[in-house]
Amino acid sequence: AGLENGEVKDAYKKLIHEFLDAGGPPDDLIVKIGCQFFGCPVGKSTQGPLQEVHVEGAKVLDFDYLEEFMAQCFLASGCPEKEARVSAGVLIEADKRGIDSHGIGRLKTIY
């Protein structure tokens, strides 16, 4: 039998702590994706409370705002309404799951 969701999260957090304590960078893509997926904050060490990593100058935008922005980009480029909404929905779902390589980051490079 596999691990229960809570056990998977705990095991992941333990591995992340070990990775960070060994000097691994907190901005590592696998760390970021896993922590977004499992909802665990990323810190520099297990010594003391964990702090989320913030990027200086970064802005947090609501998913609904981003989805509408992407839909409007598709519409402005001549995409039909239905396809624009579906495409924006697919991209935002990737962002919601923490898969940055397949979300809004693809909007300009692929579409």
C-alpha positions as CSV (number, residue, x, y, z in Angstrom):
1,A,0.0,0.0,0.0
2,G,1.1,3.6,-0.8
3,L,1.5,6.4,1.6
4,E,-1.5,8.5,2.6
5,N,-1.5,12.2,1.5
6,G,-0.4,13.5,4.9
7,E,2.4,11.0,5.0
8,V,3.6,12.0,1.5
9,K,3.5,15.7,2.6
10,D,5.5,14.9,5.7
11,A,8.0,12.8,3.8
12,Y,8.4,15.5,1.2
13,K,8.9,18.2,3.8
14,K,11.6,16.1,5.5
15,L,13.5,15.7,2.2
16,I,13.3,19.4,1.5
17,H,14.7,20.2,5.0
18,E,17.5,17.7,4.4
19,F,18.2,19.3,1.0
20,L,18.2,22.8,2.4
21,D,20.3,21.9,5.4
22,A,22.9,20.4,3.0
23,G,23.2,23.8,1.3
24,G,20.6,23.3,-1.5
25,P,19.1,26.5,-2.8
26,P,15.6,27.4,-1.7
27,D,14.8,28.7,-5.1
28,D,15.5,25.3,-6.8
29,L,12.6,24.6,-9.2
30,I,11.8,21.2,-7.7
31,V,11.7,22.7,-4.2
32,K,9.3,25.5,-5.4
33,I,7.0,23.1,-7.3
34,G,6.8,20.5,-4.5
35,C,6.2,23.1,-1.8
36,Q,3.5,24.7,-3.9
37,F,1.9,21.3,-4.5
38,F,2.1,20.2,-0.9
39,G,1.6,23.6,0.6
40,C,4.7,23.6,2.7
41,P,6.8,26.8,3.2
42,V,10.4,26.8,2.1
43,G,13.0,27.9,4.6
44,K,16.8,28.0,4.7
45,S,17.2,25.4,7.5
46,T,15.3,23.2,9.9
47,Q,17.0,25.2,12.7
48,G,14.1,27.4,13.8
49,P,10.9,28.4,12.2
50,L,10.5,28.2,8.4
51,Q,10.1,31.3,6.4
52,E,8.6,31.5,2.9
53,V,11.0,32.6,0.2
54,H,10.0,36.0,-1.3
55,V,11.5,37.4,-4.5
56,E,12.3,41.1,-4.1
57,G,10.0,43.2,-6.4
58,A,7.7,40.3,-7.2
59,K,4.0,40.9,-7.2
60,V,1.3,38.4,-6.3
61,L,-1.6,38.4,-8.7
62,D,-4.9,36.6,-8.3
63,F,-5.5,33.5,-10.5
64,D,-8.8,35.0,-11.8
65,Y,-7.0,38.1,-12.9
66,L,-4.3,36.1,-14.7
67,E,-6.8,33.9,-16.4
68,E,-8.8,36.9,-17.7
69,F,-5.6,38.5,-18.8
70,M,-4.6,35.4,-20.8
71,A,-8.1,35.1,-22.3
72,Q,-8.0,38.8,-23.4
73,C,-4.6,38.2,-25.0
74,F,-6.0,35.3,-27.0
75,L,-9.0,37.3,-28.0
76,A,-6.9,40.3,-29.0
77,S,-4.8,38.0,-31.3
78,G,-8.0,36.9,-33.1
79,C,-8.7,33.6,-31.2
80,P,-12.4,32.8,-31.0
81,E,-14.1,33.3,-27.6
82,K,-14.6,29.6,-26.7
83,E,-11.0,28.6,-27.6
84,A,-9.6,31.7,-25.8
85,R,-11.4,30.8,-22.6
86,V,-10.4,27.1,-22.8
87,S,-6.8,27.9,-23.5
88,A,-6.6,30.4,-20.7
89,G,-8.3,27.9,-18.4
90,V,-5.7,25.2,-19.2
91,L,-2.8,27.5,-18.7
92,I,-4.1,28.8,-15.3
93,E,-4.7,25.3,-14.1
94,A,-1.0,24.6,-14.6
95,D,-0.1,27.7,-12.5
96,K,-2.6,26.7,-9.8
97,R,-0.8,23.4,-9.5
98,G,2.6,25.0,-9.3
99,I,3.7,23.9,-12.7
100,D,5.2,27.2,-13.7
101,S,6.7,25.8,-16.9
102,H,3.2,25.2,-18.4
103,G,1.2,28.2,-17.2
104,I,1.3,31.9,-18.0
105,G,5.0,31.6,-18.7
106,R,4.0,29.8,-21.9
107,L,1.6,32.5,-23.1
108,K,4.2,34.6,-25.0
109,T,6.7,31.9,-26.0
110,I,4.2,29.4,-27.4
111,Y,1.1,31.3,-28.3
